């Protein structure tokens, strides 16, 4: 029987790159997104062509009720969950200097990126513990997609940086708490990744990359993140709970 992974924000961008590699590596998938299922049918069908059983769990992880719905649909269809990939996230609707940024923008970003992820992880962690109690051979893990913005300051999107820094501590907290159950928890920090979220700053980063922003002289792609997450999800790093995987082309290497 295949292992099952839930990928939040899994119908586009980095999340889709992750879903594609998980499907290729033998996982069945619950894909979460906020768009109506009619908008993602082609994406779902392409994932199913790999042989994966794929369902769509529409919902906003910022909503307590939606989080319950996402988990209940996964539970109803598959009856189990081995891997949670916390990928869903939003950017500020407007980039504003932290001296002028609004409380509304802060709440919007934090409610999805940090609060929603935190409490979804709480629900899933308890379910994973229950599954392990029923089946001693049950294997599970939790992987959170954060960002280099957890430590790299961008003063025109402070709320985003704070949310990602919070995910770093969340990973350490759940890794510590779930250690007794042998459920490893990991964080993946992408660098500059070419997705629809970065479309508006393409010219800016084209120039910075050409000038040496990254050690590896190119953009990152969802495929780069997907490969890393699939390796973690398969259990290739069983003794690395709480650790951070940097997928940033060397951007965060301190250089002179």
KOLGULO-771253 format. One line per 2 residues: their letters; for each residue x, y, z of N, C-alpha, C. Coordinates in nm, 4 decimals. Layout:
<sites>
A = X,Y,Z,X,Y,Z,X,Y,Z ~ ... .
</sites>
This chain:
<sites>
XX = 0.0843,-0.1197,0.0000,0.0000,0.0000,0.0000,0.0878,0.1246,0.0000 ~ 0.0532,0.2206,-0.0850,0.1342,0.3414,-0.0980,0.1228,0.4317,0.0244 .
XX = 0.2291,0.5068,0.0477,0.2227,0.6124,0.1474,0.1459,0.7307,0.0907 ~ 0.0885,0.8097,0.1802,0.0049,0.9236,0.1416,0.0689,1.0525,0.1914 .
XX = 0.0713,1.1530,0.1039,0.1227,1.2847,0.1404,0.0165,1.3903,0.1155 ~ 0.0032,1.4816,0.2091,-0.0806,1.5996,0.1924,0.0107,1.7179,0.1652 .
XX = -0.0112,1.7850,0.0520,0.0698,1.9008,0.0146,-0.0208,2.0232,0.0123 ~ -0.0008,2.1143,0.1060,-0.0809,2.2359,0.1047,-0.0254,2.3304,-0.0017 .
XX = -0.1165,2.4005,-0.0694,-0.0731,2.4848,-0.1806,-0.0064,2.4038,-0.2893 ~ -0.0579,2.2833,-0.3117,0.0109,2.1884,-0.3994,-0.0295,2.1903,-0.5457 .
XX = -0.1127,2.2859,-0.5861,-0.1618,2.2847,-0.7244,-0.0877,2.3805,-0.8159 ~ 0.0123,2.4504,-0.7631,0.0866,2.5466,-0.8450,0.2227,2.5737,-0.7809 .
XX = 0.3117,2.6329,-0.8595,0.4390,2.6798,-0.8067,0.5222,2.5730,-0.7388 ~ 0.5831,2.6089,-0.6272,0.6689,2.5165,-0.5525,0.5902,2.3934,-0.5090 .
XX = 0.4663,2.4144,-0.4647,0.3859,2.3014,-0.4192,0.3622,2.1985,-0.5274 ~ 0.3406,2.2440,-0.6493,0.3205,2.1510,-0.7602,0.4503,2.0777,-0.7920 .
XX = 0.5618,2.1479,-0.7875,0.6909,2.0816,-0.8082,0.7129,1.9702,-0.7072 ~ 0.6728,1.9952,-0.5836,0.6828,1.8933,-0.4784,0.5884,1.7773,-0.5077 .
XX = 0.4636,1.8098,-0.5417,0.3647,1.7050,-0.5690,0.4092,1.6146,-0.6835 ~ 0.4656,1.6739,-0.7873,0.5109,1.5954,-0.9021,0.6178,1.4952,-0.8625 .
XX = 0.7123,1.5373,-0.7813,0.8202,1.4455,-0.7421,0.7720,1.3414,-0.6417 ~ 0.6791,1.3774,-0.5552,0.6234,1.2775,-0.4645,0.5466,1.1711,-0.5425 .
XX = 0.4689,1.2152,-0.6417,0.3940,1.1199,-0.7235,0.4890,1.0256,-0.7972 ~ 0.5966,1.0805,-0.8530,0.6948,0.9980,-0.9247,0.7637,0.8983,-0.8323 .
XX = 0.7673,0.9316,-0.7034,0.8333,0.8441,-0.6060,0.7357,0.7549,-0.5308 ~ 0.6160,0.7383,-0.5851,0.5253,0.6366,-0.5342,0.4267,0.6801,-0.4284 .
XX = 0.4113,0.8097,-0.4074,0.3141,0.8571,-0.3084,0.1777,0.8798,-0.3725 ~ 0.0730,0.8500,-0.2976,-0.0591,0.9003,-0.3296,-0.0710,1.0383,-0.2665 .
XX = -0.1587,1.1222,-0.3233,-0.1554,1.2634,-0.2868,-0.2919,1.3212,-0.2523 ~ -0.2924,1.4019,-0.1471,-0.4020,1.4938,-0.1194,-0.3466,1.6330,-0.1468 .
XX = -0.4025,1.6988,-0.2465,-0.3555,1.8311,-0.2867,-0.4516,1.9362,-0.2322 ~ -0.3983,2.0285,-0.1567,-0.4793,2.1379,-0.1039,-0.4544,2.2660,-0.1819 .
XX = -0.5600,2.3439,-0.1997,-0.5488,2.4749,-0.2618,-0.6742,2.5541,-0.2336 ~ -0.6705,2.6838,-0.2571,-0.7882,2.7663,-0.2290,-0.8789,2.7813,-0.3513 .
XX = -0.8263,2.7512,-0.4707,-0.9083,2.7642,-0.5917,-1.0104,2.6520,-0.6010 ~ -1.1196,2.6780,-0.6718,-1.2187,2.5747,-0.6959,-1.1556,2.4599,-0.7750 .
XX = -1.2011,2.3398,-0.7489,-1.1419,2.2220,-0.8124,-1.1480,2.2282,-0.9643 ~ -1.2473,2.2979,-1.0187,-1.2603,2.3075,-1.1640,-1.1396,2.3763,-1.2283 .
XX = -1.0697,2.4593,-1.1522,-0.9549,2.5316,-1.2057,-0.8265,2.4476,-1.2047 ~ -0.8274,2.3345,-1.1363,-0.7048,2.2559,-1.1223,-0.7192,2.1155,-1.1790 .
XX = -0.8261,2.0908,-1.2550,-0.8507,1.9560,-1.3070,-0.7349,1.9040,-1.3923 ~ -0.6835,1.9889,-1.4801,-0.5733,1.9453,-1.5667,-0.4504,1.9085,-1.4846 .
XX = -0.4223,1.9881,-1.3836,-0.3090,1.9598,-1.2953,-0.3274,1.8265,-1.2242 ~ -0.4460,1.8033,-1.1731,-0.4738,1.6785,-1.1030,-0.4613,1.5587,-1.1963 .
XX = -0.5130,1.5729,-1.3187,-0.5046,1.4630,-1.4144,-0.3608,1.4321,-1.4527 ~ -0.2789,1.5347,-1.4665,-0.1372,1.5122,-1.4978,-0.0682,1.4371,-1.3858 .
XX = -0.1028,1.4686,-1.2621,-0.0446,1.3957,-1.1486,-0.0919,1.2505,-1.1483 ~ -0.2168,1.2289,-1.1841,-0.2710,1.0920,-1.1854,-0.2073,1.0055,-1.2932 .
XX = -0.1548,1.0681,-1.3969,-0.0886,0.9923,-1.5038,0.0356,0.9194,-1.4544 ~ 0.0883,0.9592,-1.3387,0.2039,0.8900,-1.2804,0.1631,0.7606,-1.2121 .
XX = 0.0328,0.7393,-1.1999,-0.0166,0.6220,-1.1287,-0.0602,0.6521,-0.9871 ~ -0.0489,0.7781,-0.9465,-0.0867,0.8172,-0.8112,-0.2374,0.8343,-0.7995 .
XX = -0.2904,0.7990,-0.6834,-0.4279,0.8322,-0.6479,-0.4239,0.9753,-0.5937 ~ -0.4950,1.0665,-0.6568,-0.4854,1.2080,-0.6231,-0.6249,1.2644,-0.5960 .
XX = -0.6388,1.3285,-0.4795,-0.7630,1.3993,-0.4492,-0.7312,1.5463,-0.4261 ~ -0.8337,1.6283,-0.4380,-0.8184,1.7722,-0.4158,-0.8971,1.8124,-0.2924 .
XX = -0.8310,1.8788,-0.2006,-0.8927,1.9228,-0.0757,-0.8936,2.0754,-0.0741 ~ -1.0015,2.1325,-0.1247,-1.0093,2.2779,-0.1304,-1.0238,2.3352,0.0100 .
XX = -0.9546,2.4445,0.0346,-0.9685,2.5095,0.1639,-0.8547,2.6054,0.1906 ~ -0.8821,2.7000,0.2779,-0.7854,2.8009,0.3196,-0.7303,2.7603,0.4553 .
XX = -0.6023,2.7310,0.4640,-0.5468,2.6830,0.5911,-0.5530,2.7883,0.7007 ~ -0.5796,2.9139,0.6651,-0.5972,3.0178,0.7668,-0.7278,3.0003,0.8431 .
XX = -0.8189,2.9191,0.7889,-0.9497,2.8975,0.8496,-0.9523,2.7672,0.9284 ~ -0.9940,2.7756,1.0530,-1.0035,2.6569,1.1364,-1.0986,2.5543,1.0760 .
XX = -1.2130,2.5993,1.0273,-1.3102,2.5080,0.9675,-1.2551,2.4439,0.8406 ~ -1.1847,2.5220,0.7589,-1.1267,2.4661,0.6363,-1.0189,2.3635,0.6690 .
XX = -0.9409,2.3894,0.7718,-0.8379,2.2915,0.8105,-0.9024,2.1585,0.8474 ~ -1.0129,2.1642,0.9207,-1.0845,2.0417,0.9572,-1.1353,1.9691,0.8329 .
XX = -1.1881,2.0464,0.7373,-1.2411,1.9877,0.6144,-1.1315,1.9193,0.5334 ~ -1.0159,1.9829,0.5245,-0.9026,1.9267,0.4502,-0.8616,1.7925,0.5093 .
XX = -0.8501,1.7876,0.6410,-0.8072,1.6639,0.7067,-0.9151,1.5565,0.6970 ~ -1.0402,1.5957,0.7146,-1.1483,1.4969,0.7084,-1.1596,1.4348,0.5697 .
XX = -1.1398,1.5140,0.4647,-1.1466,1.4581,0.3296,-1.0300,1.3622,0.3058 ~ -0.9124,1.3986,0.3538,-0.7961,1.3103,0.3414,-0.8197,1.1804,0.4161 .
XX = -0.8722,1.1931,0.5371,-0.8986,1.0750,0.6207,-1.0055,0.9867,0.5585 ~ -1.1103,1.0490,0.5056,-1.2204,0.9734,0.4463,-1.1759,0.8952,0.3237 .
XX = -1.0900,0.9573,0.2405,-1.0501,0.8932,0.1147,-0.9386,0.7905,0.1347 ~ -0.8354,0.8290,0.2093,-0.7182,0.7423,0.2222,-0.7145,0.6632,0.3533 .
XX = -0.7744,0.7181,0.4567,-0.7708,0.6499,0.5859,-0.6404,0.6642,0.6599 ~ -0.5468,0.7368,0.6015,-0.4168,0.7532,0.6669,-0.3448,0.8727,0.6062 .
XX = -0.2391,0.9152,0.6742,-0.1511,1.0199,0.6221,-0.0120,0.9977,0.6763 ~ 0.0847,0.9818,0.5849,0.2234,0.9571,0.6243,0.3100,1.0816,0.6239 .
XX = 0.2813,1.1737,0.5322,0.3670,1.2918,0.5178,0.2803,1.4167,0.5033 ~ 0.3095,1.5155,0.5853,0.2502,1.6474,0.5687,0.3559,1.7402,0.5120 .
XX = 0.3255,1.8041,0.3997,0.4136,1.9062,0.3434,0.3431,2.0405,0.3576 ~ 0.3909,2.1194,0.4522,0.3372,2.2541,0.4736,0.3997,2.3490,0.3718 .
XX = 0.3276,2.3754,0.2654,0.3820,2.4609,0.1602,0.2998,2.5875,0.1378 ~ 0.1708,2.5836,0.1685,0.0844,2.6975,0.1392,0.1346,2.8246,0.2068 .
XX = 0.1328,2.9325,0.1316,0.1761,3.0597,0.1875,0.1366,3.1742,0.0970 ~ 0.1349,3.2922,0.1550,0.1015,3.4125,0.0787,0.2099,3.5172,0.1001 .
XX = 0.2196,3.6075,0.0042,0.3070,3.7247,0.0155,0.2201,3.8451,0.0482 ~ 0.2782,3.9506,0.0999,0.1984,4.0714,0.1217,0.1349,4.1176,-0.0094 .
XX = 0.0119,4.1673,-0.0024,-0.0542,4.2160,-0.1228,0.0183,4.3373,-0.1796 ~ 0.0801,4.4150,-0.0919,0.1645,4.5269,-0.1321,0.2922,4.5230,-0.0499 .
XX = 0.4044,4.5456,-0.1173,0.5303,4.5543,-0.0445,0.5461,4.6961,0.0103 ~ 0.5531,4.7069,0.1420,0.5678,4.8373,0.2058,0.6801,4.8355,0.3075 .
XX = 0.7507,4.9445,0.3151,0.8545,4.9623,0.4162,0.7961,4.9322,0.5544 ~ 0.8737,4.8684,0.6405,0.8224,4.8326,0.7733,0.7845,4.9557,0.8559 .
XX = 0.8308,5.0733,0.8184,0.7902,5.1951,0.8880,0.6502,5.2402,0.8460 ~ 0.5984,5.1783,0.7394,0.4664,5.2172,0.6896,0.3705,5.1000,0.6734 .
XX = 0.4168,4.9778,0.6902,0.3337,4.8593,0.6676,0.2155,4.8566,0.7642 ~ 0.1062,4.7956,0.7194,-0.0180,4.7987,0.7965,-0.0377,4.6730,0.8813 .
XX = -0.1158,4.6897,0.9856,-0.1516,4.5770,1.0708,-0.2350,4.4759,0.9937 ~ -0.3184,4.5251,0.9021,-0.4022,4.4359,0.8210,-0.3156,4.3425,0.7364 .
XX = -0.2090,4.3974,0.6770,-0.1191,4.3151,0.5963,-0.0481,4.2127,0.6831 ~ -0.0051,4.2545,0.8010,0.0620,4.1632,0.8937,-0.0296,4.0467,0.9288 .
XX = -0.1544,4.0779,0.9656,-0.2497,3.9732,1.0031,-0.2770,3.8784,0.8866 ~ -0.2897,3.9328,0.7664,-0.3171,3.8519,0.6477,-0.2063,3.7500,0.6241 .
XX = -0.0825,3.7953,0.6299,0.0307,3.7062,0.6025,0.0516,3.6062,0.7166 ~ 0.0482,3.6533,0.8390,0.0729,3.5658,0.9531,-0.0361,3.4601,0.9678 .
XX = -0.1611,3.4966,0.9389,-0.2705,3.4022,0.9597,-0.2585,3.2801,0.8701 ~ -0.2055,3.2972,0.7506,-0.1852,3.1833,0.6613,-0.0491,3.1188,0.6839 .
XX = 0.0555,3.1973,0.6705,0.1902,3.1412,0.6690,0.2310,3.0774,0.8009 ~ 0.1904,3.1373,0.9109,0.2360,3.0880,1.0412,0.1229,3.0254,1.1227 .
XX = 0.0198,3.1019,1.1515,-0.0879,3.0495,1.2358,-0.1565,2.9296,1.1716 ~ -0.1942,2.9421,1.0439,-0.2611,2.8321,0.9763,-0.1747,2.7075,0.9700 .
XX = -0.0478,2.7268,0.9372,0.0456,2.6144,0.9285,0.0662,2.5495,1.0642 ~ 0.0794,2.6316,1.1669,0.1023,2.5822,1.3031,-0.0121,2.4911,1.3485 .
XX = -0.1344,2.5379,1.3294,-0.2473,2.4602,1.3799,-0.2860,2.3440,1.2893 ~ -0.2559,2.3527,1.1604,-0.2718,2.2353,1.0750,-0.1729,2.1278,1.1176 .
XX = -0.0512,2.1681,1.1453,0.0509,2.0734,1.1902,0.0099,2.0087,1.3217 ~ -0.0495,2.0864,1.4108,-0.0965,2.0321,1.5388,-0.1983,1.9205,1.5176 .
XX = -0.2957,1.9460,1.4298,-0.3991,1.8461,1.4018,-0.3385,1.7209,1.3398 ~ -0.2519,1.7412,1.2418,-0.1911,1.6272,1.1732,-0.0996,1.5491,1.2672 .
XX = -0.0242,1.6190,1.3500,0.0659,1.5502,1.4433,-0.0128,1.4579,1.5364 ~ -0.1257,1.5051,1.5869,-0.2079,1.4208,1.6740,-0.2646,1.3014,1.5984 .
XX = -0.3025,1.3225,1.4721,-0.3518,1.2111,1.3914,-0.2405,1.1103,1.3664 ~ -0.1202,1.1591,1.3382,-0.0069,1.0688,1.3148,0.0239,0.9866,1.4399 .
XX = 0.0168,1.0486,1.5567,0.0395,0.9760,1.6818,-0.0658,0.8667,1.6986 ~ -0.1904,0.8993,1.6680,-0.2985,0.8004,1.6787,-0.2770,0.6853,1.5808 .
XX = -0.2332,0.7173,1.4589,-0.2074,0.6127,1.3600,-0.0955,0.5203,1.4070 ~ 0.0048,0.5800,1.4679,0.1172,0.4992,1.5171,0.0729,0.4088,1.6319 .
XX = -0.0182,0.4589,1.7137,-0.0703,0.3788,1.8251,-0.1445,0.2562,1.7742 ~ -0.2123,0.2723,1.6596,-0.2873,0.1613,1.6005,-0.1993,0.0680,1.5183 .
XX = -0.0852,0.1190,1.4716,0.0025,0.0420,1.3833,0.1473,0.0748,1.4159 ~ 0.2134,-0.0133,1.4877,0.3499,0.0133,1.5343,0.4489,0.0296,1.4200 .
XX = 0.4145,-0.0198,1.3018,0.5039,-0.0055,1.1873,0.4802,0.1219,1.1082 ~ 0.3874,0.2057,1.1540,0.3523,0.3279,1.0823,0.4675,0.4277,1.0819 .
XX = 0.4963,0.4826,0.9636,0.6030,0.5809,0.9477,0.5441,0.7140,0.9015 ~ 0.5944,0.8218,0.9592,0.5419,0.9530,0.9242,0.6501,1.0588,0.9352 .
XX = 0.6258,1.1720,0.8699,0.7164,1.2861,0.8820,0.6405,1.4127,0.8450 ~ 0.6957,1.5253,0.8871,0.6375,1.6569,0.8582,0.7472,1.7437,0.7984 .
XX = 0.7164,1.8063,0.6852,0.8143,1.8885,0.6134,0.7515,2.0250,0.5888 ~ 0.8156,2.1295,0.6373,0.7628,2.2642,0.6203,0.8506,2.3436,0.5251 .
XX = 0.7870,2.4030,0.4254,0.8573,2.4858,0.3286,0.8594,2.6289,0.3823 ~ 0.9749,2.6717,0.4190,0.9926,2.8059,0.4741,1.0524,2.8948,0.3653 .
XX = 1.1619,2.9618,0.3931,1.2240,3.0519,0.2961,1.3549,3.1026,0.3545 ~ 1.4458,3.1441,0.2652,1.5647,3.2130,0.3138,1.5263,3.3397,0.3890 .
XX = 1.4025,3.3873,0.3670,1.3548,3.5065,0.4372,1.3379,3.4831,0.5864 ~ 1.3551,3.3596,0.6324,1.3560,3.3330,0.7758,1.4746,3.4010,0.8431 .
XX = 1.5815,3.4235,0.7659,1.7009,3.4867,0.8231,1.7534,3.6027,0.7394 ~ 1.7098,3.6146,0.6132,1.7550,3.7230,0.5257,1.6515,3.8347,0.5307 .
XX = 1.6894,3.9509,0.5816,1.5943,4.0591,0.6059,1.5564,4.1324,0.4773 ~ 1.4250,4.1491,0.4567,1.3729,4.2318,0.3479,1.2803,4.3346,0.4117 .
XX = 1.3266,4.4585,0.4233,1.2522,4.5564,0.5020,1.1240,4.6042,0.4342 ~ 1.1027,4.5637,0.3084,0.9772,4.6010,0.2422,0.8745,4.4881,0.2435 .
XX = 0.9023,4.3834,0.3182,0.8036,4.2759,0.3387,0.8320,4.2066,0.4710 ~ 0.8339,4.2889,0.5732,0.8684,4.2397,0.7063,0.7760,4.1316,0.7568 .
XX = 0.6461,4.1432,0.7275,0.5508,4.0448,0.7760,0.5805,3.9060,0.7180 ~ 0.6286,3.9029,0.5957,0.6643,3.7753,0.5324,0.7861,3.7141,0.6025 .
XX = 0.8863,3.7956,0.6275,1.0076,3.7468,0.6940,0.9763,3.6945,0.8338 ~ 0.8936,3.7683,0.9074,0.8557,3.7254,1.0421,0.7813,3.5925,1.0371 .
XX = 0.6932,3.5759,0.9394,0.6177,3.4504,0.9288,0.7102,3.3327,0.9022 ~ 0.8106,3.3530,0.8182,0.9016,3.2436,0.7849,0.9976,3.2139,0.9002 .
XX = 1.0388,3.3170,0.9707,1.1216,3.2945,1.0896,1.0436,3.2136,1.1929 ~ 0.9146,3.2422,1.2062,0.8310,3.1667,1.2980,0.8206,3.0203,1.2613 .
XX = 0.8187,2.9916,1.1317,0.8139,2.8521,1.0878,0.9405,2.7771,1.1271 ~ 1.0520,2.8484,1.1323,1.1763,2.7851,1.1766,1.1655,2.7360,1.3200 .
XX = 1.1112,2.8191,1.4083,1.0921,2.7766,1.5469,0.9839,2.6706,1.5572 ~ 0.8786,2.6828,1.4759,0.7741,2.5809,1.4762,0.8326,2.4435,1.4453 .
XX = 0.9215,2.4381,1.3483,0.9850,2.3112,1.3114,1.0611,2.2532,1.4298 ~ 1.1365,2.3365,1.4991,1.2132,2.2882,1.6141,1.1208,2.2410,1.7261 .
XX = 1.0124,2.3129,1.7474,0.9182,2.2755,1.8531,0.8543,2.1403,1.8251 ~ 0.8017,2.1224,1.7036,0.7365,1.9955,1.6723,0.8375,1.8815,1.6623 .
XX = 0.9581,1.9112,1.6153,1.0616,1.8071,1.6121,1.0907,1.7578,1.7536 ~ 1.0988,1.8508,1.8468,1.1256,1.8151,1.9863,1.0095,1.7373,2.0469 .
XX = 0.8889,1.7855,2.0226,0.7719,1.7213,2.0838,0.7453,1.5828,2.0268 ~ 0.7717,1.5646,1.8977,0.7390,1.4378,1.8316,0.8546,1.3381,1.8323 .
XX = 0.9642,1.3772,1.8955,1.0799,1.2874,1.9002,1.0478,1.1535,1.9636 ~ 0.9694,1.1543,2.0707,0.9377,1.0289,2.1397,0.8566,0.9342,2.0526 .
XX = 0.7935,0.9886,1.9496,0.7131,0.9059,1.8588,0.7893,0.8706,1.7307 ~ 0.9129,0.9126,1.7232,0.9958,0.8905,1.6045,0.9287,0.9436,1.4787 .
XX = 0.8712,1.0640,1.4902,0.8140,1.1338,1.3751,0.9036,1.2542,1.3471 ~ 0.9933,1.2432,1.2493,1.0854,1.3540,1.2228,1.0154,1.4725,1.1577 .
XX = 1.0661,1.5905,1.1877,1.0102,1.7152,1.1378,1.1231,1.7969,1.0761 ~ 1.1018,1.8467,0.9565,1.2080,1.9132,0.8811,1.1617,2.0486,0.8281 .
XX = 1.2594,2.1323,0.7971,1.2317,2.2609,0.7329,1.3144,2.2714,0.6051 ~ 1.2511,2.3152,0.4988,1.3197,2.3395,0.3720,1.3098,2.4883,0.3418 .
XX = 1.4243,2.5521,0.3164,1.4270,2.6956,0.2886,1.4688,2.7218,0.1445 ~ 1.3715,2.7452,0.0568,1.4060,2.7818,-0.0810,1.4643,2.9219,-0.0874 .
XX = 1.5454,2.9427,-0.1926,1.5974,3.0756,-0.2210,1.5073,3.1465,-0.3205 ~ 1.5670,3.2047,-0.4225,1.4914,3.2775,-0.5240,1.4413,3.1761,-0.6270 .
XX = 1.3105,3.1498,-0.6233,1.2505,3.0451,-0.7054,1.1568,3.1087,-0.8072 ~ 1.1669,3.0643,-0.9320,1.0843,3.1200,-1.0394,0.9450,3.0583,-1.0355 .
XX = 0.8500,3.1351,-0.9836,0.7104,3.0935,-0.9766,0.6227,3.2150,-1.0059 ~ 0.4908,3.1956,-1.0025,0.4020,3.3091,-1.0233,0.4157,3.4126,-0.9116 .
XX = 0.4638,3.3704,-0.7940,0.4817,3.4646,-0.6833,0.5973,3.5615,-0.7091 ~ 0.6925,3.5200,-0.7913,0.8082,3.6059,-0.8190,0.8009,3.6723,-0.9563 .
XX = 0.6891,3.6553,-1.0268,0.6769,3.7143,-1.1615,0.6993,3.8648,-1.1601 ~ 0.6470,3.9314,-1.0582,0.6557,4.0768,-1.0538,0.7934,4.1315,-1.0263 .
XX = 0.8855,4.0451,-0.9831,1.0224,4.0906,-0.9522,1.1258,4.0180,-1.0386 ~ 1.0808,3.9638,-1.1513,1.1709,3.8873,-1.2378,1.2900,3.9708,-1.2839 .
XX = 1.2649,4.0907,-1.3314,1.3739,4.1746,-1.3816,1.4736,4.2070,-1.2716 ~ 1.4222,4.2337,-1.1522,1.5092,4.2646,-1.0385,1.6046,4.1485,-1.0101 .
XX = 1.5502,4.0282,-1.0036,1.6343,3.9138,-0.9679,1.7182,3.8629,-1.0852 ~ 1.6719,3.8823,-1.2071,1.7578,3.8523,-1.3222,1.8887,3.9309,-1.3101 .
XX = 1.8771,4.0575,-1.2766,1.9938,4.1452,-1.2644,2.0806,4.1036,-1.1453 ~ 2.0186,4.0783,-1.0313,2.0950,4.0412,-0.9123,2.1678,3.9080,-0.9305 .
XX = 2.1010,3.8126,-0.9925,2.1650,3.6823,-1.0161,2.2821,3.6975,-1.1126 ~ 2.2626,3.7773,-1.2154,2.3718,3.8018,-1.3106,2.4910,3.8685,-1.2429 .
XX = 2.4630,3.9447,-1.1376,2.5696,4.0153,-1.0657,2.6295,3.9340,-0.9525 ~ 2.5846,3.8085,-0.9360,2.6475,3.7212,-0.8373,2.5712,3.6990,-0.7089 .
XX = 2.4416,3.7265,-0.7085,2.3621,3.7058,-0.5880,2.3741,3.5628,-0.5365 ~ 2.3699,3.4676,-0.6284,2.3800,3.3264,-0.5926,2.5140,3.2703,-0.6400 .
XX = 2.5621,3.1677,-0.5704,2.6852,3.1020,-0.6130,2.6608,3.0264,-0.7435 ~ 2.5493,2.9552,-0.7482,2.5091,2.8890,-0.8725,2.4291,2.9906,-0.9532 .
XX = 2.4803,3.0254,-1.0698,2.4347,3.1434,-1.1418,2.3049,3.1184,-1.2196 ~ 2.1958,3.0949,-1.1461,2.0653,3.0757,-1.2093,1.9559,3.0893,-1.1042 .
XX = 1.8335,3.1041,-1.1538,1.7167,3.0955,-1.0678,1.7029,2.9529,-1.0137 ~ 1.6348,2.9399,-0.9010,1.5875,2.8094,-0.8581,1.4523,2.7829,-0.9212 .
XX = 1.4140,2.6565,-0.9268,1.2864,2.6175,-0.9863,1.2102,2.5244,-0.8912 ~ 1.0788,2.5175,-0.9058,1.0022,2.4247,-0.8230,1.0566,2.2822,-0.8281 .
XX = 1.1121,2.2429,-0.9418,1.1709,2.1102,-0.9559,1.2846,2.0878,-0.8563 ~ 1.3631,2.1934,-0.8290,1.4721,2.1820,-0.7320,1.4187,2.1518,-0.5926 .
XX = 1.3103,2.2176,-0.5573,1.2510,2.1952,-0.4259,1.1850,2.0574,-0.4212 ~ 1.1183,2.0204,-0.5304,1.0516,1.8912,-0.5355,1.1470,1.7751,-0.5141 .
XX = 1.2630,1.7821,-0.5750,1.3625,1.6750,-0.5590,1.4062,1.6607,-0.4140 ~ 1.4285,1.7744,-0.3482,1.4734,1.7719,-0.2093,1.3651,1.7168,-0.1173 .
XX = 1.2432,1.7636,-0.1353,1.1344,1.7191,-0.0488,1.1063,1.5709,-0.0682 ~ 1.1120,1.5227,-0.1907,1.0881,1.3798,-0.2152,1.1927,1.2944,-0.1442 .
XX = 1.3177,1.3384,-0.1469,1.4232,1.2633,-0.0783,1.3976,1.2580,0.0723 ~ 1.3542,1.3707,0.1291,1.3241,1.3742,0.2721,1.2034,1.2864,0.3027 .
XX = 1.0985,1.3004,0.2215,0.9753,1.2254,0.2446,0.9961,1.0749,0.2342 ~ 1.0864,1.0327,0.1471,1.1149,0.8897,0.1319,1.1857,0.8317,0.2534 .
XX = 1.2376,0.9182,0.3393,1.3072,0.8705,0.4584,1.4565,0.8632,0.4432 ~ 1.5118,0.9374,0.3477,1.6566,0.9328,0.3243,1.7369,1.0069,0.4309 .
XX = 1.6675,1.0809,0.5198,1.7368,1.1534,0.6267,1.6705,1.1219,0.7616 ~ 1.6777,0.9959,0.8038,1.6028,0.9542,0.9229,1.6577,1.0089,1.0542 .
XX = 1.7833,1.0567,1.0534,1.8484,1.1011,1.1783,1.8745,1.2511,1.1748 ~ 1.7849,1.3252,1.1109,1.8061,1.4692,1.0924,1.6859,1.5523,1.1354 .
XX = 1.6086,1.5032,1.2302,1.4900,1.5778,1.2695,1.5263,1.7173,1.3203 ~ 1.4424,1.8142,1.2852,1.4642,1.9522,1.3272,1.5594,2.0313,1.2405 .
XX = 1.6130,1.9670,1.1366,1.7156,2.0327,1.0567,1.6575,2.1150,0.9419 ~ 1.7390,2.2093,0.8971,1.7037,2.2991,0.7878,1.7788,2.2575,0.6616 .
XX = 1.7067,2.2425,0.5523,1.7676,2.2121,0.4227,1.7617,2.3387,0.3373 ~ 1.8779,2.3918,0.3038,1.8855,2.5134,0.2232,1.8867,2.4763,0.0749 .
XX = 1.7896,2.5248,0.0002,1.7825,2.5005,-0.1444,1.7852,2.6384,-0.2098 ~ 1.9038,2.6999,-0.2092,1.9117,2.8416,-0.2463,2.0260,2.8761,-0.3402 .
XX = 2.0876,2.7736,-0.3996,2.1962,2.8007,-0.4933,2.3161,2.8703,-0.4316 ~ 2.3276,2.8594,-0.2996,2.4413,2.9227,-0.2313,2.4191,3.0685,-0.1978 .
XX = 2.2971,3.1166,-0.2104,2.2706,3.2591,-0.1851,2.3091,3.3000,-0.0433 ~ 2.2840,3.2135,0.0545,2.3064,3.2510,0.1938,2.4471,3.2203,0.2437 .
XX = 2.5361,3.1757,0.1555,2.6757,3.1587,0.1964,2.7345,3.2976,0.2219 ~ 2.7952,3.3143,0.3393,2.8618,3.4427,0.3683,2.9893,3.4518,0.2854 .
XX = 2.9975,3.5571,0.2045,3.1127,3.5713,0.1132,3.1739,3.7100,0.1233 ~ 3.3022,3.7170,0.0949,3.3727,3.8445,0.0897,3.3891,3.8885,-0.0549 .
</sites>
